[in-house]
Amino acid sequence: VQLQASGGGSVQPGGSLRLSCATSGFTLDQWSIGWFRQAPGKEREGVADIINRDGATHYARSVKGRFSISTDVSKNTVYLQMNNLKPEDTAVYYCAADRWPPGSGELLLPRLFAHWGQGTLVTVSS
């Protein structure tokens, strides 16, 4: 199982970024993917997850309405579209994978995922 996050960068408040999580070594449409972030001096926190077997998605309250998670099975890639970015969104963002089935509910806890990619840095600053 391999995951590679990319797409981070620097953006002004109110701007947008799209993160990508390229996956390999497993059947993406049978697995669940989570996006997490970790700001300096803070614990890693869940941002969004998608259960690909039924398409269910969940979002942290802090990003609901601004972020959107989606999967392109043909490209083995999961995306995190981030709009209306705020300085508090600044963090290293990680994607993670595990075999959680439909009905699992929210998966916004790091301990629920066994497989992780390296992070990509998002900086929101004027």
Disulfide bonds with the S-S distance in Angstrom:
Cys21-Cys95 2.17
